[in-house]
Amino acid sequence: MTLTFEKLMQNLHDRKFAPIYLLHGEEAWFIDQIADYIEANVLTDAEKSFNQQIIYARDIDAVGIANACMRYPMMSERQVIILKEAQTVKDWDYLQTYFEKPVPTTMLVICHKYKNFDKRTKVYKAVEANATVFESKRMDEKKLPDWIVAQLKLHKRNIKPQAAMLMAEHLGSNLENINNAISKLAMAKSEGASIDEKDIEEHVGISREYNIWELNSALGKKDMKKLAKLAFFITTHSKEMPMPIITATLFGFFAKVAIAQQGKEALQKAGINDFMARDLIAAAGHYKGKIKQVMDILLEYDLRFKGVDDTGTPEPELTKEMLYRIAFI
């Protein structure tokens, strides 16, 4: 049975347990959250001593995993076995028989991070038939600002839309990094506080003036004065704003600009919020009929950064040259 993160967590809270949990997928943060909750809450402290094991796949083979699962609990209703780094297991076939008939007093939690379990195999079908399955997908970047708002609300803090956008643009889709930043903000700001860009700069270390989001805005509006300041900052802080990150972000930004050129309805269908849409609509006018040229420039400089058709131009100079070529299209 495949469940969403919210439904799976609700079942755990209600103590509706399954004999096997397969937690797999690209986004590690959700998998860690589920495994940590199980480790902390399923057994009492007294029961954990004899009935809870944290096993790393590099230290055990499939036969050893099966033998551990076949053991019965001591003075407890169940035992909990959390298998970490399960993506490194090579001999899953040896566990198929156990997956087909798991021991009801064992809770086996399989943490298969950074990639999906192979769904084509008989082993997966056996797991799926008798387990709770959660596929941890990487979060769509356009949903990140709303997710940041929601997470801070759980901490009873509010955040302004532009500040949430700043965090999303700078930190990307790595939820662990974002959650660490949210924790810093929650500790620094009191309950009910409203968090703005100044707070992000002070407590997370993201500059309000010199960041990826401001770079998108300057290029989109063809604000040459602002772009000049950003270009100078980038050439002197290439470790903070490396070229691969800038190139990838601009690819995403101009892909959204292409959507904006189709009209507001297209932006709504793509799930792009009104706050972000303003910059995209402005850029759509400046780059009308020029998106392909922009993408070609980004591809060219991405290849040059990797050493293709370039004789060793320093990264800061490549980045600055790329930005001005886009701006002067």
C-alpha positions as CSV (number, residue, x, y, z in Angstrom):
1,M,0.0,0.0,0.0
2,T,1.5,3.3,-1.1
3,L,0.8,6.3,1.2
4,T,1.5,10.0,1.2
5,F,3.9,11.4,3.8
6,E,1.0,13.0,5.7
7,K,-1.1,9.9,5.7
8,L,1.8,7.7,6.7
9,M,2.7,10.0,9.6
10,Q,-0.9,10.1,10.7
11,N,-1.1,6.3,10.8
12,L,2.1,6.2,12.9
13,H,0.7,8.8,15.3
14,D,-2.5,6.7,15.6
15,R,-0.3,3.6,16.1
16,K,-1.6,1.9,13.0
17,F,1.6,0.0,12.2
18,A,2.7,-2.2,9.3
19,P,5.2,-5.0,9.4
20,I,7.3,-3.4,6.7
21,Y,7.9,0.2,5.6
22,L,9.7,0.8,2.3
23,L,10.8,4.4,2.2
24,H,12.4,5.1,-1.1
25,G,13.1,8.0,-3.5
26,E,15.3,10.9,-4.3
27,E,14.4,13.2,-1.4
28,A,16.2,12.0,1.7
29,W,14.5,14.5,4.1
30,F,11.1,12.9,4.2
31,I,12.6,9.4,4.6
32,D,14.7,10.7,7.6
33,Q,11.6,12.3,9.2
34,I,9.7,9.1,9.1
35,A,12.5,6.9,10.3
36,D,13.4,9.3,13.1
37,Y,9.7,9.4,14.2
38,I,9.6,5.6,14.3
39,E,12.9,5.4,16.2
40,A,11.7,7.8,18.8
41,N,8.0,6.9,19.3
42,V,7.1,3.3,18.5
43,L,8.7,1.6,21.5
44,T,9.1,2.8,25.0
45,D,12.6,3.5,26.4
46,A,12.5,0.3,28.3
47,E,11.4,-1.7,25.3
48,K,14.1,-0.2,23.0
49,S,17.0,-1.8,24.9
50,F,16.2,-5.3,23.6
51,N,13.8,-4.7,20.7
52,Q,15.2,-1.8,18.6
53,Q,18.1,-2.1,16.2
54,I,19.6,0.4,13.8
55,I,21.4,-1.6,11.1
56,Y,23.5,-0.2,8.3
57,A,23.3,-2.1,5.0
58,R,27.1,-2.0,4.6
59,D,27.5,-4.0,7.8
60,I,25.1,-6.9,7.0
61,D,23.9,-9.1,4.1
62,A,20.4,-10.0,3.2
63,V,20.5,-13.3,5.1
64,G,21.5,-11.4,8.2
65,I,18.6,-8.9,7.7
66,A,16.2,-11.8,7.4
67,N,17.5,-13.6,10.5
68,A,17.2,-10.4,12.5
69,C,13.6,-9.9,11.3
70,M,12.7,-13.5,12.3
71,R,13.6,-13.0,15.9
72,Y,10.8,-12.5,18.4
73,P,10.5,-9.5,20.7
74,M,11.4,-9.6,24.4
75,M,8.8,-8.3,26.8
76,S,7.3,-6.2,24.1
77,E,4.6,-6.4,21.4
78,R,7.0,-5.9,18.6
79,Q,10.6,-5.3,17.7
80,V,11.8,-2.4,15.4
81,I,14.6,-2.8,12.9
82,I,15.6,0.3,10.9
83,L,17.7,-0.6,7.9
84,K,19.7,2.5,6.8
85,E,21.6,3.0,3.5
86,A,19.4,0.3,2.0
87,Q,20.1,1.6,-1.5
88,T,23.5,-0.3,-1.2
89,V,21.9,-3.7,-0.8
90,K,22.7,-6.0,-3.7
91,D,21.0,-9.3,-2.8
92,W,17.4,-8.3,-2.3
93,D,16.2,-11.6,-3.8
94,Y,17.2,-13.4,-0.6
95,L,14.6,-11.4,1.2
96,Q,11.7,-12.1,-1.1
97,T,10.4,-15.0,0.9
98,Y,10.4,-12.9,4.1
99,F,8.6,-10.0,2.3
100,E,5.9,-12.4,1.1
101,K,5.3,-13.5,4.7
102,P,6.7,-11.0,7.2
103,V,6.7,-11.7,10.9
104,P,3.8,-9.6,12.3
105,T,5.7,-8.8,15.5
106,T,8.6,-7.2,13.6
107,M,8.5,-3.7,12.1
108,L,11.2,-3.5,9.4
109,V,11.9,0.0,8.2
110,I,13.8,0.2,4.9
111,C,15.5,3.5,4.3
112,H,16.3,3.5,0.5
113,K,17.5,7.0,-0.1
114,Y,18.5,9.1,-3.2
115,K,16.9,6.7,-5.7
116,N,13.8,4.5,-6.2
117,F,13.7,0.8,-5.4
118,D,13.5,-1.1,-8.7
119,K,9.7,-1.5,-9.2
120,R,10.2,-4.0,-12.0
121,T,11.4,-6.7,-9.7
122,K,9.5,-9.6,-8.1
123,V,11.0,-8.4,-4.8
124,Y,9.3,-5.0,-5.1
125,K,6.0,-6.6,-5.9
126,A,6.3,-8.8,-2.8
127,V,7.1,-5.7,-0.6
128,E,4.3,-3.7,-2.1
129,A,1.8,-6.4,-1.3
130,N,2.6,-6.6,2.4
131,A,4.2,-3.2,3.2
132,T,3.5,0.5,3.6
133,V,5.4,2.1,0.7
134,F,6.3,5.8,0.6
135,E,8.0,7.2,-2.5
136,S,9.9,10.3,-1.6
137,K,9.9,12.5,-4.6
138,R,12.0,15.7,-5.0
139,M,9.8,18.7,-4.4
140,D,8.9,20.8,-7.3
141,E,10.8,24.1,-7.0
142,K,7.8,26.2,-7.6
143,K,6.2,24.7,-4.5
144,L,9.1,25.5,-2.2
145,P,8.1,29.0,-1.1
146,D,4.7,27.7,0.0
147,W,6.3,24.8,1.8
148,I,8.6,27.2,3.6
149,V,5.6,29.3,4.7
150,A,3.8,26.1,5.9
151,Q,6.8,24.8,7.8
152,L,7.3,28.1,9.6
153,K,3.6,28.2,10.5
154,L,4.2,24.8,12.3
155,H,6.8,26.7,14.4
156,K,4.2,29.5,14.9
157,R,6.2,32.0,12.8
158,N,5.2,33.9,9.7
159,I,7.4,34.8,6.7
160,K,6.8,37.4,4.0
161,P,6.4,36.0,0.5
162,Q,9.6,37.7,-0.8
163,A,11.6,36.3,2.1
164,A,10.3,32.8,1.3
165,M,11.2,33.3,-2.3
166,L,14.7,34.4,-1.4
167,M,15.2,31.2,0.7
168,A,13.8,29.0,-2.0
169,E,15.9,30.5,-4.8
170,H,19.2,30.5,-2.7
171,L,18.9,27.1,-1.0
172,G,17.3,25.2,-3.9
173,S,15.3,22.0,-3.5
174,N,17.5,20.4,-0.8
175,L,14.9,20.2,2.0
176,E,17.5,19.3,4.6
177,N,19.3,22.7,4.0
178,I,15.9,24.5,4.0
179,N,14.8,22.8,7.2
180,N,18.1,23.8,8.9
181,A,17.5,27.4,7.9
182,I,14.0,27.2,9.2
183,S,15.2,25.9,12.5
184,K,17.7,28.8,12.8
185,L,14.9,31.3,12.1
186,A,12.6,29.6,14.6
187,M,15.2,29.8,17.3
188,A,16.1,33.5,16.5
189,K,12.5,34.8,16.2
190,S,9.8,34.6,18.9
191,E,6.4,33.0,18.3
192,G,4.1,35.1,16.2
193,A,7.0,37.0,14.7
194,S,7.0,38.0,11.0
195,I,10.2,37.1,9.2
196,D,11.5,39.3,6.4
197,E,14.5,39.5,4.1
198,K,16.6,41.3,6.8
199,D,16.0,38.3,9.1
200,I,17.1,35.9,6.3
201,E,20.3,37.8,5.8
202,E,21.1,38.0,9.5
203,H,20.2,34.4,10.6
204,V,20.6,32.3,7.4
205,G,23.4,34.2,5.8
206,I,21.7,35.0,2.5
207,S,22.3,38.5,1.3
208,R,19.2,40.5,0.5
209,E,20.9,42.5,-2.2
210,Y,23.3,39.9,-3.8
211,N,21.5,36.6,-4.4
212,I,20.2,34.5,-7.2
213,W,16.7,35.8,-7.0
214,E,17.9,39.4,-7.4
215,L,20.0,38.3,-10.3
216,N,17.0,36.9,-12.0
217,S,15.1,40.1,-11.4
218,A,17.9,42.3,-12.7
219,L,18.3,40.3,-15.9
220,G,14.5,40.0,-16.4
221,K,14.0,43.8,-16.1
222,K,17.3,44.5,-17.9
223,D,18.2,46.7,-15.0
224,M,21.8,47.4,-16.0
225,K,22.8,49.3,-12.9
226,K,21.7,46.5,-10.6
227,L,23.2,43.9,-12.9
228,A,26.6,45.7,-12.8
229,K,26.6,45.5,-9.0
230,L,25.6,41.8,-9.0
231,A,28.2,41.0,-11.7
232,F,30.9,42.6,-9.6
233,F,29.8,40.8,-6.5
234,I,29.8,37.4,-8.3
235,T,33.3,38.0,-9.7
236,T,34.6,38.5,-6.2
237,H,32.4,35.8,-4.4
238,S,32.4,32.9,-6.9
239,K,32.4,30.4,-4.0
240,E,29.2,31.8,-2.7
241,M,27.6,32.0,-6.2
242,P,29.3,29.4,-8.3
243,M,28.6,29.4,-12.1
244,P,26.9,26.0,-12.3
245,I,24.3,27.2,-9.8
246,I,23.8,30.5,-11.6
247,T,23.5,28.7,-15.0
248,A,21.0,26.1,-13.7
249,T,18.9,28.8,-12.0
250,L,18.8,31.0,-15.1
251,F,17.7,28.0,-17.2
252,G,14.8,27.6,-14.8
253,F,14.0,31.3,-14.7
254,F,13.9,31.7,-18.5
255,A,11.9,28.5,-18.9
256,K,9.3,30.2,-16.7
257,V,9.6,33.4,-18.8
258,A,8.7,31.4,-21.8
259,I,5.5,30.3,-20.0
260,A,4.8,33.9,-19.1
261,Q,4.9,34.9,-22.8
262,Q,1.9,32.6,-23.3
263,G,-0.1,34.7,-20.8
264,K,-1.3,34.8,-17.2
265,E,-3.5,31.7,-17.7
266,A,-0.4,29.7,-18.6
267,L,1.3,30.8,-15.5
268,Q,-1.6,29.8,-13.3
269,K,-1.8,26.4,-15.0
270,A,1.9,26.0,-14.2
271,G,1.3,26.7,-10.6
272,I,3.4,29.9,-10.5
273,N,2.3,32.2,-7.7
274,D,1.3,35.9,-8.3
275,F,4.4,37.2,-6.5
276,M,6.8,35.4,-8.8
277,A,4.6,36.1,-11.9
278,R,5.3,39.8,-11.7
279,D,9.0,39.5,-12.5
280,L,8.2,36.8,-15.1
281,I,5.7,39.0,-16.9
282,A,8.2,41.9,-16.9
283,A,10.9,39.7,-18.4
284,A,8.5,38.3,-21.0
285,G,8.2,41.7,-22.6
286,H,12.0,42.3,-22.6
287,Y,12.8,38.9,-24.1
288,K,10.0,38.6,-26.6
289,G,11.2,36.2,-29.3
290,K,14.6,35.9,-27.6
291,I,14.2,32.9,-25.2
292,K,15.9,30.5,-27.6
293,Q,18.9,32.9,-27.8
294,V,19.1,33.0,-24.1
295,M,19.0,29.3,-23.7
296,D,21.7,28.9,-26.4
297,I,24.0,31.3,-24.5
298,L,23.4,29.4,-21.2
299,L,24.2,26.1,-22.9
300,E,27.3,27.6,-24.5
301,Y,28.7,28.9,-21.2
302,D,27.8,25.7,-19.4
303,L,29.9,23.8,-21.9
304,R,32.7,26.4,-21.7
305,F,32.8,26.0,-17.9
306,K,33.2,22.3,-18.4
307,G,36.2,22.9,-20.7
308,V,34.5,22.6,-24.1
309,D,35.8,25.2,-26.6
310,D,37.4,27.2,-23.9
311,T,41.1,27.7,-23.2
312,G,40.8,28.2,-19.4
313,T,38.9,31.5,-18.9
314,P,38.5,32.0,-15.1
315,E,35.0,31.2,-13.8
316,P,34.2,34.7,-12.6
317,E,35.0,36.1,-16.0
318,L,32.9,33.5,-17.8
319,T,30.0,34.2,-15.5
320,K,30.2,38.0,-16.0
321,E,30.5,37.6,-19.8
322,M,27.5,35.3,-19.9
323,L,25.3,37.7,-17.9
324,Y,26.1,40.7,-20.1
325,R,25.5,38.7,-23.3
326,I,22.1,37.8,-22.1
327,A,21.3,41.3,-20.9
328,F,22.3,42.9,-24.3
329,I,20.3,40.5,-26.5
